[in-house]
Amino acid sequence: MSDLPGPVPPDLARLRRSIDNIDAALVHLLAERFKATQQVGVLKARLDLPPSDPGREAAQVARLRALAQEADLDPVFAEKFLAFIVDEVIRHHEAIAQDHAQAGTQATAQDASVGHA
């Protein structure tokens, strides 16, 4: 759908289809990334590790900025994009850690009640 007056020029339609395909790929890549980070969050919770790893995050920012420059992408934009994703990942990891802690507390309470039965 377009609000342009008249038919969409073929070159514009071709470029838009390409953008649509790239957007779809980005969504699928982000979904795969979040599946992996969910597993990281579960592992961190089991190992009692903090949800955030500032050293790793700083290294990732530097790495992404370099990749952005190589790809002729604004490194400031790339850093903001990564920060948005990392903030969301940390939020997920905090929730996973809280759920893990609550499950452990409930299991301990159940074990104690079984031992006294």
N, C-alpha and C positions, 0 to 999 in steps of 0.2 A: 504494500500500500504506500502511496506517495501523495503528498499535497502539492506536487509540482503541477503547473498548468500543462496539460497535454501529456503525450506519452513520455516515458522515461527514456532518455537517449541510451542506445545500446552500450556504449562504453561505461556509462554510469551504472547501468543495470549489472554489467559484468563485474565491476569493482564492488558493488554492493553484495553480490553473491559471494565473492571472495571474502569480504568482511564477515558476512554471515557464517561462512564455513570456519573462519578463524575464531569467531566468537564461540561457536559450538565446540571447537577443539579446546579453547581455554576453559570452558565450563567442565568438560570431561577431565582435563588435566587437573583442575582445582579439586574436583571430586576425588580423583586418585590420590592427590597430595593429602587431602584431609583424611582419607582412609588410613594412610600411612601415619599421619601425625596422631590420629586416635590411638593407634597401636603403640606409638611412642608414649602417649599419655598413660595408657594402662601399664606399660612396663615401668615408667617412672613412679607411678603410684605403688606398684608392687615392691619396687626397690627403695621406696621412701626417698625419692629424689625430688628436688624442687621442680615446680611446673616450668620455671623459666631458667634459661642458661645464658646469662648475659655475654659470656665469652664467645659461645657458639653464635649467638645472634649478631655480635659485632663482626665476626669473621664472615658470616653470611652476607651482611650488608656490604662489606668491602668486596666480596666475591661478586655480588650482584651488580654493584656499581661498575666493576671492571667489565663484566659481561655486557652491561648496558652500553658502555662506551664502545666496545668492540662491535656491537650491533647497531651503532649509530642511534641509540635511544637515550633520551635525557636521563642521566644517572640520578638526578633529584627525583624525577617521577618514579623511576625504578625503586628507589629507596622508600618512597612514600607507599608504593604498592606493596613492597615486602613488609613494611611496618604494619600495614593494615592486616595482612595475612597473619603475621606473627602475633599480633595482639589477639586475634581471634583464636589462634592455636593455643595461646597461653590461657585464655578464658576457658577453652575446652579442657585443657590439662588441669586447671584448678577445679573444675566441676568433677572430673574423673577422680582426682585425689580426694575430694570431699566425699564422693560416693564410696570410694574404696575405704576411707576411714570410717564412715558410718557402717558399712558392711562388716568391718572388723570389730567395731564396737558391739554390733548386734550379735555377731558370732561369739564373742567373748561372753556376753550376757547369757546367751543360750547355753554355752558350755558350762557356765557357773550354775545355771538353774538345773541342768541335767545332773551335775555332780552332787547336788543337794537333794535329789529326788529319792 
